Amino acid sequence: MAAAAVTALTLYLLTWNVHQQQPIKNLDSLLNLEKLNSTGQLPDLYVIGLEEIDSSGVCGFGKIIPNIFCQAHDWQYELDDTLKKFGYMKLSFKRLHGIVLGIFSMKKDCKLYQNVKTDVEATGGFNWGNKGAVSTRFNIHGTNICFVNSHLKPGDGKLQERILNYNEIIEEISFDVPGYENILSHDYVFWMGDLNVRLDANLDTEKIKQYVRDGRLNDLLEQDELIKSIRDKKIFIDFEEHPITFPPTYKYLQGSQQFVTDRRPAWTDRILYRIKNKTDSEQNFYKIESRDYTSHPEYDVSDHKPVSGIFEIVVRNQNPDAA
């Protein structure tokens, strides 16, 4: 077998709970398309997770009523129209009620992505899909990558329910791909969404706001239940997150930069990543470089702020001559 050739793949991930709002018309800026295009740094893939899109009508209620009953949503049309101007086309777009996961590739590269598979898991009341996850996987040059967009149990004091949601998603989402049947079997996993995580209960609303005004984000993040739970290996074991340098992404008065008074601010919207456990020799090959992790506070139509991340991963081409 020929030696594996090293290829870099650049990913732009975005998660946004849009609070049932209609698509905005200036997605170019949110996706950083103009700037990245002007510098010749457009990513190979855009991976976009949305939560709480307008889900009126019957659409993708868990695995009982499949995605085939869903009509294309206005957000899908807007994303298609925006990205195709820059040479992208839809690789996959999967919806579970109000949760969607869309993947867009450079048109010239679409054939490189093989075994594109999707699955969903509903965890909300009666498993109708108001909470849960959508997942898509594929392989490129022999490297297998899985993406998850999830919306977990909301509310203060609900960490254990969120952990149960996570475990259910891990256990139930599956793919008909030998050797890569579940999420964690993949070489790379990217997991994003409205994870609904909160800050410790000893921090009241006014104290959190004061810490944000004073720029004491690190003090708040020490009380972030996701960071603490990962450290304690209660959830997202072996996942990592780029250091957070932006204010809490929830909950805002729509059309403003002001937090509401009846909810404690929190970093509910997150992007995590994981490399599968490898042998010592393989560990030196699989790499994720997290280049950017930020929120977009200027987008104020929702009570959440969008969060994006730019990543570069290494893939290996087992058959370079066939590429």
C-alpha positions as CSV (number, residue, x, y, z in Angstrom):
1,M,0.0,0.0,0.0
2,A,1.3,3.4,-0.9
3,A,2.1,5.8,1.9
4,A,-0.8,7.9,3.0
5,A,-0.7,11.5,1.7
6,V,-1.5,14.3,4.1
7,T,-4.3,16.6,3.2
8,A,-5.7,19.5,5.2
9,L,-9.5,20.1,5.4
10,T,-10.8,23.4,6.6
11,L,-14.3,23.6,8.3
12,Y,-16.5,26.5,9.2
13,L,-19.0,25.4,11.9
14,L,-22.0,27.5,13.0
15,T,-24.6,26.9,15.6
16,W,-27.6,29.2,16.2
17,N,-30.9,28.8,18.1
18,V,-33.0,31.1,15.8
19,H,-36.0,31.2,18.1
20,Q,-38.5,30.4,15.2
21,Q,-37.4,33.5,13.3
22,Q,-37.4,33.7,9.5
23,P,-34.0,33.7,7.7
24,I,-32.1,36.9,7.7
25,K,-30.9,38.3,4.4
26,N,-27.3,39.1,5.3
27,L,-25.9,35.6,5.9
28,D,-22.7,36.5,4.0
29,S,-21.4,38.3,7.0
30,L,-22.4,35.7,9.5
31,L,-20.6,33.0,7.4
32,N,-17.7,35.4,6.9
33,L,-17.9,34.7,3.2
34,E,-16.7,38.0,1.8
35,K,-13.7,38.2,4.1
36,L,-12.6,34.6,3.6
37,N,-13.1,34.9,-0.2
38,S,-11.0,38.1,-0.4
39,T,-8.1,36.4,1.4
40,G,-8.4,33.1,-0.6
41,Q,-9.3,31.3,2.6
42,L,-12.8,29.9,1.9
43,P,-13.3,26.7,3.9
44,D,-13.7,23.3,2.3
45,L,-17.0,22.8,4.2
46,Y,-19.6,24.8,5.9
47,V,-21.4,22.9,8.6
48,I,-24.4,24.7,9.9
49,G,-26.6,23.7,12.8
50,L,-29.8,25.5,13.6
51,E,-32.2,25.0,16.5
52,E,-35.8,26.1,17.0
53,I,-36.5,26.8,13.3
54,D,-40.2,27.4,12.7
55,S,-41.5,23.8,13.0
56,S,-45.2,24.4,12.4
57,G,-46.9,21.5,10.8
58,V,-45.8,17.8,10.8
59,C,-42.1,17.4,10.1
60,G,-39.6,14.8,11.2
61,F,-41.2,13.7,14.5
62,G,-38.4,11.5,15.6
63,K,-38.1,8.2,13.8
64,I,-41.8,7.6,13.8
65,I,-42.5,10.2,11.0
66,P,-39.3,10.4,9.0
67,N,-37.6,13.3,7.3
68,I,-39.3,12.6,4.0
69,F,-42.4,14.4,5.2
70,C,-40.5,17.6,5.7
71,Q,-40.7,20.3,3.1
72,A,-37.5,22.3,2.4
73,H,-37.4,25.1,4.9
74,D,-36.9,28.8,4.2
75,W,-33.6,28.6,6.1
76,Q,-32.4,25.9,3.7
77,Y,-33.3,28.0,0.7
78,E,-31.5,31.0,2.1
79,L,-28.4,29.0,2.9
80,D,-28.4,27.4,-0.6
81,D,-28.7,30.8,-2.3
82,T,-26.0,32.4,-0.2
83,L,-23.4,29.7,-0.4
84,K,-23.9,28.8,-4.1
85,K,-22.7,32.4,-5.0
86,F,-19.3,31.3,-3.6
87,G,-19.1,27.9,-5.3
88,Y,-20.7,25.7,-2.7
89,M,-23.5,23.1,-3.0
90,K,-25.5,21.1,-0.5
91,L,-23.9,17.8,0.5
92,S,-26.5,17.0,3.1
93,F,-29.4,18.7,4.9
94,K,-31.2,16.8,7.6
95,R,-34.1,18.0,9.8
96,L,-35.7,16.8,13.0
97,H,-38.6,19.0,13.7
98,G,-36.9,22.3,14.7
99,I,-33.3,21.0,14.6
100,V,-31.4,21.0,11.3
101,L,-27.9,20.2,10.2
102,G,-26.7,21.3,6.8
103,I,-23.4,20.6,5.2
104,F,-22.2,22.5,2.2
105,S,-19.1,21.6,0.1
106,M,-17.2,23.3,-2.6
107,K,-19.0,22.0,-5.8
108,K,-15.8,20.8,-7.3
109,D,-15.1,18.6,-4.3
110,C,-18.5,17.0,-3.7
111,K,-17.5,13.6,-5.1
112,L,-14.7,13.3,-2.6
113,Y,-17.1,12.8,0.2
114,Q,-18.3,9.2,0.3
115,N,-20.8,7.2,2.4
116,V,-22.7,10.3,3.4
117,K,-25.2,9.0,6.0
118,T,-27.6,10.8,8.4
119,D,-29.6,9.8,11.5
120,V,-31.7,11.5,14.1
121,E,-32.7,10.9,17.8
122,A,-35.6,12.7,19.5
123,T,-35.3,13.2,23.2
124,G,-38.1,15.7,23.9
125,G,-41.5,15.1,25.4
126,F,-43.1,12.0,23.9
127,N,-40.0,11.8,21.6
128,W,-41.6,14.2,19.1
129,G,-38.3,15.8,18.3
130,N,-38.6,19.2,20.0
131,K,-35.3,18.2,21.6
132,G,-32.7,15.8,20.3
133,A,-30.0,15.6,17.7
134,V,-29.3,15.3,14.0
135,S,-26.1,13.7,12.9
136,T,-24.3,13.3,9.5
137,R,-21.2,11.3,8.8
138,F,-19.0,10.8,5.7
139,N,-15.5,9.6,4.8
140,I,-12.9,11.4,2.7
141,H,-9.6,9.8,1.7
142,G,-10.1,7.1,4.2
143,T,-10.8,9.4,7.2
144,N,-14.2,9.2,8.8
145,I,-15.8,12.3,10.2
146,C,-19.1,12.8,12.1
147,F,-21.0,15.9,12.9
148,V,-23.8,16.3,15.5
149,N,-26.2,19.2,16.1
150,S,-28.2,18.9,19.3
151,H,-30.7,20.7,21.4
152,L,-30.7,19.4,25.0
153,K,-33.0,19.7,28.0
154,P,-33.4,23.4,29.0
155,G,-33.6,24.9,32.5
156,D,-31.6,25.6,35.6
157,G,-30.9,22.5,37.7
158,K,-31.4,20.1,34.8
159,L,-27.8,19.0,34.3
160,Q,-28.6,15.3,34.9
161,E,-31.4,15.4,32.3
162,R,-28.9,16.9,29.8
163,I,-26.4,14.1,30.5
164,L,-29.2,11.6,29.9
165,N,-30.0,13.3,26.6
166,Y,-26.4,13.1,25.6
167,N,-26.1,9.4,26.5
168,E,-29.3,8.6,24.6
169,I,-28.0,10.4,21.5
170,I,-24.7,8.5,21.8
171,E,-26.5,5.2,22.2
172,E,-29.2,5.5,19.6
173,I,-27.8,7.3,16.6
174,S,-26.3,4.8,14.2
175,F,-25.0,4.5,10.7
176,D,-24.9,1.5,8.3
177,V,-21.2,1.8,7.8
178,P,-19.0,-1.2,9.0
179,G,-16.6,0.0,11.6
180,Y,-18.2,3.4,12.0
181,E,-21.7,2.5,13.2
182,N,-21.9,5.1,15.9
183,I,-20.8,8.6,16.6
184,L,-17.8,7.9,18.7
185,S,-16.3,5.3,16.4
186,H,-15.3,8.1,13.9
187,D,-11.9,9.5,13.5
188,Y,-13.2,13.0,14.1
189,V,-16.4,14.1,15.8
190,F,-17.7,17.7,15.9
191,W,-20.6,18.3,18.3
192,M,-22.4,21.6,18.4
193,G,-25.8,23.1,19.3
194,D,-27.9,24.6,22.0
195,L,-26.6,22.4,24.8
196,N,-28.6,24.5,27.3
197,V,-25.8,24.3,29.9
198,R,-26.0,26.8,32.8
199,L,-23.7,28.4,35.3
200,D,-23.7,27.2,38.9
201,A,-26.8,28.1,40.9
202,N,-24.9,30.2,43.4
203,L,-24.6,32.9,40.8
204,D,-27.7,35.0,40.5
205,T,-28.7,37.0,37.4
206,E,-27.4,40.4,38.6
207,K,-24.1,38.9,39.7
208,I,-23.5,37.3,36.3
209,K,-24.3,40.5,34.5
210,Q,-21.9,42.4,36.7
211,Y,-19.1,39.9,36.0
212,V,-19.8,40.3,32.2
213,R,-19.7,44.1,32.5
214,D,-16.4,43.8,34.4
215,G,-14.9,41.5,31.8
216,R,-14.6,38.7,34.4
217,L,-15.5,36.0,32.0
218,N,-12.9,33.5,33.3
219,D,-14.4,33.8,36.8
220,L,-17.8,32.9,35.3
221,L,-16.4,30.1,33.2
222,E,-15.0,28.4,36.3
223,Q,-18.7,27.9,37.3
224,D,-19.8,26.6,33.8
225,E,-21.4,23.3,34.3
226,L,-20.2,21.9,30.9
227,I,-16.6,22.7,31.5
228,K,-16.8,21.2,35.0
229,S,-18.7,18.1,33.8
230,I,-16.2,17.4,31.0
231,R,-13.4,17.8,33.5
232,D,-15.2,15.3,35.9
233,K,-15.8,12.9,32.9
234,K,-19.6,13.1,33.3
235,I,-20.3,14.0,29.7
236,F,-18.4,14.6,26.4
237,I,-15.5,12.4,27.5
238,D,-12.4,13.1,25.4
239,F,-14.0,16.1,23.8
240,E,-12.3,19.5,23.8
241,E,-13.4,23.1,23.4
242,H,-11.5,26.1,22.2
243,P,-11.2,28.7,25.1
244,I,-14.2,30.9,25.3
245,T,-13.5,34.7,25.0
246,F,-17.0,35.9,24.2
247,P,-19.9,36.9,26.6
248,P,-22.7,34.5,27.4
249,T,-24.9,33.7,24.3
250,Y,-28.2,33.5,26.2
251,K,-30.7,35.0,27.0
252,Y,-31.1,38.4,25.2
253,L,-34.0,40.7,24.6
254,Q,-34.6,40.2,20.9
255,G,-33.3,43.1,18.8
256,S,-30.9,44.2,21.5
257,Q,-27.6,43.4,23.3
258,Q,-29.4,43.4,26.7
259,F,-29.9,40.3,28.8
260,V,-33.5,39.5,29.9
261,T,-34.3,39.9,33.6
262,D,-36.0,36.5,34.1
263,R,-33.2,34.2,33.0
264,R,-29.7,33.8,34.2
265,P,-27.2,34.4,31.3
266,A,-25.3,31.4,30.2
267,W,-23.1,30.0,27.4
268,T,-25.7,27.6,26.1
269,D,-24.4,27.5,22.5
270,R,-21.2,25.5,22.0
271,I,-18.9,23.7,19.6
272,L,-16.9,20.7,20.8
273,Y,-14.5,18.4,19.0
274,R,-12.9,15.0,19.5
275,I,-10.3,12.8,18.0
276,K,-10.8,9.0,18.3
277,N,-8.4,7.2,20.6
278,K,-5.5,6.1,18.3
279,T,-2.4,4.1,18.7
280,D,0.8,6.1,19.5
281,S,1.8,6.2,15.8
282,E,-1.6,7.4,14.7
283,Q,-2.0,10.0,17.4
284,N,0.7,12.0,15.6
285,F,-1.3,11.9,12.4
286,Y,-4.8,13.0,13.4
287,K,-4.9,16.6,14.4
288,I,-7.5,19.4,14.9
289,E,-6.3,23.0,14.9
290,S,-9.0,25.3,16.3
291,R,-8.4,28.6,14.6
292,D,-11.3,30.7,15.8
293,Y,-14.2,30.5,18.2
294,T,-16.5,33.4,18.5
295,S,-20.0,34.7,18.9
296,H,-21.8,37.1,16.6
297,P,-23.6,39.6,18.9
298,E,-24.7,41.8,16.1
299,Y,-27.2,39.2,15.0
300,D,-30.0,40.0,17.4
301,V,-33.2,38.6,15.9
302,S,-33.2,35.7,18.3
303,D,-32.8,35.5,22.1
304,H,-29.5,33.5,21.4
305,K,-26.4,34.7,19.8
306,P,-24.8,32.6,17.0
307,V,-21.5,30.9,17.6
308,S,-19.0,29.9,15.0
309,G,-15.7,28.1,14.9
310,I,-13.1,27.5,12.2
311,F,-11.1,24.3,12.3
312,E,-8.4,22.6,10.2
313,I,-8.1,18.9,10.4
314,V,-5.6,16.4,8.8
315,V,-7.0,13.7,6.6
316,R,-5.0,11.0,5.0
317,N,-5.3,9.9,1.4
318,Q,-4.7,6.2,1.3
319,N,-4.7,6.3,-2.5
320,P,-3.2,9.6,-3.6
321,D,-3.2,8.7,-7.3
322,A,-7.0,8.3,-7.2
323,A,-7.6,11.8,-5.8
